Amino acid sequence: MLDLGTGGGLPGIPLAILFPQTHFTLIDARSKKMIVVADIVDKLGLQNVTFLHGRAEELKIKFDFVLARAVTALDKLNMWAMPLIHGTHRHGLPNGLIAFKGGNIKEELKSLPKKAYYEVIPINDFFPEGYFEEKALVYVQK
């Protein structure tokens, strides 16, 4: 899994803790943030995390899934993520982009390619607090 624009390590580090059998690569263009991420990963002793300072368009590695939270609009995120995703599916859920989104998701979905397959999972189905009312996971299949 690639955590694109990881910032301070979210959601990659908590997910790496929850899923130690899965390898996570965290990338961000801001070197200061990656210094903090490296320190957190080291102090937690996470063996399933690597981190890179750089931009998504520079990556030559392919991933099964790309995760993103608070990076950019869905159309741009989809454009950046899809070239980084393997075309060969190895899991029950086909490879793709998993984006944590808030706000007017319906408008952002309209910007995806017409043939794109996507699913929207409202987070408040699991967490009823008011903060999560307009938050969702958007899965876009490769």
C-alpha positions in Angstrom: 0.0 0.0 0.0 1.1 3.5 -0.8 0.1 6.3 1.5 0.2 9.2 -0.9 0.8 12.6 0.7 1.2 11.0 4.1 2.0 14.3 5.9 2.6 13.2 9.5 2.0 9.6 8.7 -1.8 9.4 8.5 -3.4 7.1 7.7 -0.3 4.9 6.9 1.2 4.5 10.4 -2.0 3.6 12.2 -2.9 1.2 9.5 0.6 -0.4 9.6 0.1 -1.0 13.3 -3.3 -2.6 12.7 -2.1 -4.7 9.7 1.5 -5.8 10.5 1.4 -8.4 7.7 0.9 -5.6 5.1 3.7 -3.4 3.8 3.1 0.3 3.7 5.2 2.9 1.7 4.6 6.5 2.9 5.5 9.4 0.6 5.4 13.1 0.9 7.0 16.0 -0.9 7.8 17.9 2.3 11.1 16.7 3.8 10.2 18.1 7.3 7.2 15.8 7.4 9.2 12.8 6.3 11.8 13.4 9.1 8.9 13.2 11.6 7.5 10.1 10.0 10.9 8.4 10.0 11.3 9.2 13.7 7.8 7.8 14.5 8.4 4.6 12.5 11.8 4.2 14.2 10.4 4.7 17.8 7.5 2.4 17.2 9.8 -0.2 15.6 7.6 -0.7 12.6 9.2 -3.2 10.3 6.4 -3.0 7.6 6.9 0.7 6.8 9.2 2.4 4.4 9.1 6.1 3.7 10.1 8.3 0.7 10.7 12.0 0.3 9.4 12.9 -3.1 6.5 13.3 -5.5 4.1 10.6 -6.7 4.9 11.3 -10.4 8.5 10.4 -9.7 7.7 6.9 -8.4 8.6 3.9 -10.6 7.1 1.4 -8.1 3.7 -0.2 -8.5 1.3 -0.8 -5.6 -1.9 -2.8 -5.0 -3.6 0.1 -3.4 -3.0 3.9 -3.0 -4.4 5.5 0.1 -4.9 9.3 0.4 -6.3 11.6 3.0 -6.6 15.4 2.5 -4.3 15.5 -0.6 -6.3 17.1 -3.4 -9.5 16.8 -5.4 -10.6 13.3 -6.4 -10.0 13.9 -10.2 -6.4 14.9 -9.7 -5.8 12.3 -7.0 -7.2 9.6 -9.4 -4.9 10.8 -12.2 -1.9 10.6 -9.9 -2.8 7.3 -8.3 -3.8 5.1 -11.3 -0.4 4.9 -12.9 1.0 3.7 -9.6 -1.4 0.8 -9.2 -0.7 -2.8 -10.4 -3.1 -4.0 -13.1 -2.9 -7.6 -11.7 -5.3 -8.1 -8.8 -4.2 -10.4 -6.0 -6.8 -9.7 -3.3 -10.6 -10.0 -2.7 -10.9 -6.3 -3.4 -9.5 -5.4 -6.8 -6.6 -3.0 -6.7 -7.4 0.7 -6.6 -7.4 4.1 -4.9 -8.9 4.4 -1.4 -9.4 8.1 -0.5 -10.7 9.6 2.7 -12.9 12.4 1.6 -15.1 15.1 3.1 -17.4 17.8 1.9 -19.3 17.7 -1.4 -18.3 14.2 -2.5 -21.0 14.0 -5.1 -19.4 16.9 -7.1 -16.0 15.3 -6.9 -17.4 12.0 -8.1 -18.7 13.7 -11.3 -15.1 14.5 -12.2 -14.0 10.9 -12.4 -13.8 9.3 -15.9 -17.2 8.2 -17.1 -16.3 4.4 -17.1 -14.7 4.5 -13.6 -16.1 2.0 -11.1 -16.3 3.5 -7.6 -17.9 2.9 -4.3 -18.6 5.4 -1.5 -18.7 4.2 2.1 -20.0 6.8 4.6 -17.8 6.8 7.7 -20.8 7.8 9.9 -22.2 4.3 9.2 -19.4 3.2 11.7 -18.8 6.4 13.7 -22.1 8.3 14.4 -20.4 11.4 15.8 -21.3 14.6 14.0 -17.8 15.2 12.8 -18.2 12.2 10.5 -21.5 13.2 8.9 -19.9 14.4 5.6 -16.9 12.1 5.6 -16.6 9.0 3.4 -14.1 6.5 2.0 -14.1 6.5 -1.8 -12.8 3.4 -3.5 -12.0 3.8 -7.2 -11.1 0.5 -8.9 -8.1 0.3 -11.2 
